[in-house]
């Protein structure tokens, strides 16, 4: 029986990974790193939800000449921590 992963769980996982690596504000990582270590059938979903998190203001996107970099938005710290605590 396959395990289903909800969008909320993926959101929390992305936020948790960035929080664990202390990627807040000016400390950022490549947008493509959001899908690293994820099963191949979920990689597209992770990137789609990553784009949604940028659109909703939870992640800050920084365009560079080598790709887009992202970090957690410090202004939404309480909401981000709450989302992480709901699943971890």
N, C-alpha and C positions, 0 to 999 in steps of 0.2 A: 504494500500500500504506500503510494508516494506521500511524502510530507509536503503540505502546502505552507507557503510562506506568504503572509499578508503584506500589503504595502506599508502598514504601520510598523511591522517588524523590520522591514528593510530600512525605513526612515530612521528608526531607533538604532539600527546597526551602523548605518553611515555616520550618524551623529556620535555614536559611542566610539567608533574607530578614530574619528578626528579628535574627540575629547581626550582619549587615551594618549594620543600622540601630541597633545597640547597645541593643536592647530587653531588657536584663537587669534582673531585680528590680523596682525601683520605676519604671523607665522603661517605659511600656506604650503600646500602640496598640490601636485598635478591632479586635475579633474579625472584623468584616466586611472589614478590610483584608487578611486572609489570602488572599482570593480575587482581589484586584485584579491586573490584568495577566495573568490566566490565561484560556486559551480557554474560551468559554462552556460547552462540553460537559464541562469538568472542574471547574467552580465548585462544584457540589454535593459532589463528591468531596473537594475541598480543605476545605470546611467540616466535612464528616464526619470527616476525618482530624484537623482542628484540634481538634474535640471529643474525639477519642481521645487526642490529645497532652495535653490538659488532664486527662483522666481518669487517664492514666498518670503524671502529675506532671512532664512535661517543660515544660509551659506553666503559668503561674500565671494564674488567671482572677480579675478584680476587677470585681464588679458595680457599675455606676454608674446614675444616673437616666437617662442617655442611651444605655445599652447596655453590653455586656460588653467590658472591656478585657483584653488578654493581654500577658504578658511571658515571657521565658525564665526558667526556674528556676535560679538560681545554684548551688544544691546539686547539680544534675545537669550541671554545666558539662562535666566530662570526657566523659560519655556523649553530650552534645549535640555537642561538638566532634568526637568520633569518628564520629558519624553523618554530620556534614557532610563530613568528610574522605573518607568512603567514596564520595561522589558528586561532590565538587567539588575 
